[in-house]
Amino acid sequence: MDRTTPMGGSRTGTGSGANPASAKVEDVAQTAHQTTDRIADKAASQGDRLSGTAHRAVNSAADAASSAAEWASAIPEQAKQVQAQLTEAASVSIRARPIAIVAGVLVVGYLLGRLGHNS
Protein backbone atom coordinates (compact mmCIF):
# COMPACT_ATOMS: atom_id res chain seq x y z
CA MET A 1 0.00 0.00 0.00
CA ASP A 2 2.89 2.34 -0.52
CA ARG A 3 1.87 5.66 -2.04
CA THR A 4 4.52 7.07 -4.27
CA THR A 5 2.26 9.41 -6.22
CA PRO A 6 1.38 12.59 -4.35
CA MET A 7 -2.21 13.60 -3.75
CA GLY A 8 -3.88 15.00 -6.83
CA GLY A 9 -1.82 13.01 -9.37
CA SER A 10 1.73 13.66 -10.46
CA ARG A 11 3.53 16.84 -9.55
CA THR A 12 3.37 19.47 -12.14
CA GLY A 13 5.62 22.43 -12.39
CA THR A 14 8.50 20.95 -10.46
CA GLY A 15 10.73 23.66 -11.76
CA SER A 16 11.48 26.95 -10.10
CA GLY A 17 7.94 28.27 -10.77
CA ALA A 18 6.22 25.63 -8.54
CA ASN A 19 4.14 26.76 -5.60
CA PRO A 20 6.24 25.94 -2.50
CA ALA A 21 3.20 25.74 -0.19
CA SER A 22 1.51 23.24 -2.49
CA ALA A 23 4.67 21.15 -2.68
CA LYS A 24 4.94 21.19 1.12
CA VAL A 25 1.30 20.06 1.48
CA GLU A 26 1.89 17.23 -0.99
CA ASP A 27 5.03 16.15 0.89
CA VAL A 28 3.17 16.15 4.22
CA ALA A 29 0.29 14.20 2.64
CA GLN A 30 2.71 11.64 1.18
CA THR A 31 4.43 11.25 4.57
CA ALA A 32 1.03 10.78 6.21
CA HIS A 33 0.12 8.10 3.66
CA GLN A 34 3.41 6.28 4.24
CA THR A 35 2.91 6.43 8.00
CA THR A 36 -0.62 5.10 7.62
CA ASP A 37 0.66 2.26 5.45
CA ARG A 38 3.29 1.32 8.04
CA ILE A 39 0.66 1.32 10.80
CA ALA A 40 -1.66 -0.81 8.67
CA ASP A 41 1.15 -3.31 7.99
CA LYS A 42 1.92 -3.57 11.71
CA ALA A 43 -1.77 -4.02 12.53
CA ALA A 44 -2.02 -6.79 9.92
CA SER A 45 0.94 -8.65 11.42
CA GLN A 46 -0.57 -8.30 14.91
CA GLY A 47 -3.88 -9.59 13.55
CA ASP A 48 -2.12 -12.60 12.02
CA ARG A 49 -0.40 -13.33 15.33
CA LEU A 50 -3.69 -13.03 17.26
CA SER A 51 -5.41 -15.25 14.72
CA GLY A 52 -2.76 -17.93 15.19
CA THR A 53 -3.15 -17.71 18.97
CA ALA A 54 -6.92 -18.04 18.64
CA HIS A 55 -6.55 -21.09 16.38
CA ARG A 56 -4.22 -22.75 18.88
CA ALA A 57 -6.69 -22.04 21.71
CA VAL A 58 -9.56 -23.54 19.71
CA ASN A 59 -7.48 -26.63 18.92
CA SER A 60 -6.59 -27.06 22.60
CA ALA A 61 -10.23 -26.72 23.61
CA ALA A 62 -11.27 -29.26 20.97
CA ASP A 63 -8.62 -31.71 22.20
CA ALA A 64 -9.78 -31.29 25.80
CA ALA A 65 -13.42 -31.80 24.80
CA SER A 66 -12.49 -34.92 22.84
CA SER A 67 -10.60 -36.35 25.82
CA ALA A 68 -13.53 -35.60 28.12
CA ALA A 69 -15.95 -37.28 25.71
CA GLU A 70 -13.75 -40.39 25.55
CA TRP A 71 -13.55 -40.48 29.36
CA ALA A 72 -17.32 -40.04 29.72
CA SER A 73 -18.04 -42.77 27.18
CA ALA A 74 -15.90 -45.20 29.20
CA ILE A 75 -17.92 -44.69 32.43
CA PRO A 76 -20.89 -46.94 31.49
CA GLU A 77 -18.51 -49.78 30.62
CA GLN A 78 -16.69 -49.36 33.94
CA ALA A 79 -20.04 -49.36 35.79
CA LYS A 80 -20.99 -52.63 34.05
CA GLN A 81 -17.68 -54.16 35.10
CA VAL A 82 -18.18 -53.10 38.75
CA GLN A 83 -21.74 -54.45 38.70
CA ALA A 84 -20.51 -57.77 37.30
CA GLN A 85 -17.79 -57.97 40.00
CA LEU A 86 -20.29 -57.25 42.80
CA THR A 87 -22.73 -59.80 41.41
CA GLU A 88 -20.00 -62.41 41.21
CA ALA A 89 -18.82 -61.64 44.76
CA ALA A 90 -22.39 -61.92 46.07
CA SER A 91 -22.89 -65.21 44.20
CA VAL A 92 -19.69 -66.67 45.64
CA SER A 93 -20.71 -65.61 49.15
CA ILE A 94 -24.21 -67.11 48.78
CA ARG A 95 -22.81 -70.38 47.43
CA ALA A 96 -20.32 -70.60 50.30
CA ARG A 97 -22.90 -70.08 53.12
CA PRO A 98 -26.45 -70.29 51.75
CA ILE A 99 -28.21 -70.86 55.10
CA ALA A 100 -26.46 -67.97 56.85
CA ILE A 101 -27.23 -65.65 53.97
CA VAL A 102 -30.93 -66.61 53.88
CA ALA A 103 -31.19 -66.20 57.68
CA GLY A 104 -29.51 -62.81 57.47
CA VAL A 105 -31.86 -61.67 54.70
CA LEU A 106 -34.86 -62.78 56.75
CA VAL A 107 -33.65 -60.82 59.79
CA VAL A 108 -33.01 -57.69 57.73
CA GLY A 109 -36.44 -58.04 56.08
CA TYR A 110 -38.14 -58.45 59.48
CA LEU A 111 -36.36 -55.36 60.91
CA LEU A 112 -37.21 -53.22 57.85
CA GLY A 113 -40.84 -54.39 58.11
CA ARG A 114 -40.97 -53.38 61.78
CA LEU A 115 -39.46 -49.97 61.06
CA GLY A 116 -41.93 -49.37 58.23
CA HIS A 117 -44.89 -50.55 60.30
CA ASN A 118 -44.07 -48.25 63.27
CA SER A 119 -43.87 -45.13 61.13
N, C-alpha and C positions, 0 to 999 in steps of 0.2 A: 504494500500500500504506500509505497514511497512516492511522494509528489515532487516531481522535478520541474513541472511547468508551473509558473506562478499563476496566481488567481487572475482570471480575465484573459487567459490565453498566453501567447508568447509575448515577451517584452518587445515593445516597439520603441524605436528612438533611443537606442542604447548609446548613442553618441553623446556629444557634449550638450545637445539641446534637450535631453531628457529631463523630465520633472523630477527633481531629487526627492520630494515628499512622496510622490507616487512610487518611486523605486524603493524607498524605505518601507512603505506600507506593504509592498509586495514581498520584500525580504522578511518582514515580521510575520506575514501570513504564511510564507513558505516554512519558516522556522516553527510556527505553531502547528502546521500540518505534519511536519517531521516529528515533532514532540508527540503529537496525538498518535501517530503511527507507532512510535516506540512504546507508548503506553498500551496501545491495543495489542501489540505483539506480546508484551509482558503479561497482560491479562489473559491472553489466549494460552500461554504456557502454564499459567497458574490454573486455568480452567482444566487443561489437560491433566495436570498433576492431581487436582481434586477429583476429576472423573476416574482416574486410575485408583485413587484411594477408595472412592465409593464402590467401584467394581470389586475390589478386594474385600471390602466389608460385606457386600452382598454375597460373595462366594463363601466367606467364612460363616455367615448366618445360614446359608443353604446347607453347608456341610454339617453344622451343628444340628439343624432340623432333621437332616437325614439320619444322623446318629441317634437322635432322640426317637425317631420313628422306628428304627431298627430295634432299639432297646425296648420300646413299648410293645412292639409286635412279639417279642420273646417272652413277655410276662405271662400270657395265657398258657404257653407251653410249659413254663416253669411251674405254674399253678397246677397243671395236670400231673406233672411229675411228683409234686409234693402230695397231692391227693392220692396218687397211686401208692406212694411210699407209706402214707398213713393207713390206707386200707390194708395194705400187706402186713403192716405191723399189728394192726388190730386183728387180722385173721390169724396170724401166728399166735398171738396171745390167747385168742378164743380156743384155738385148737389145743394149746398147751394145757389150759385149765378151764374146760367148758362149764363145769358145775360152779366153780367160784365166780365166773363171769356172770352166769345166769342169776345166781344169788345176789350178786352185787347190783345187777340191773333191777332186780325186783325190789331191793331195798331203796335204791334211788327213786324208782317209780313211786313206791309207797310214800316216801318223804315228800316228793313233789306234789303228789295228790293231796296230802295233808296240808301242805302250805297253801295250795290253791283252794282247798275247801274252807280254810279258816279265813280267808280274805273276804 
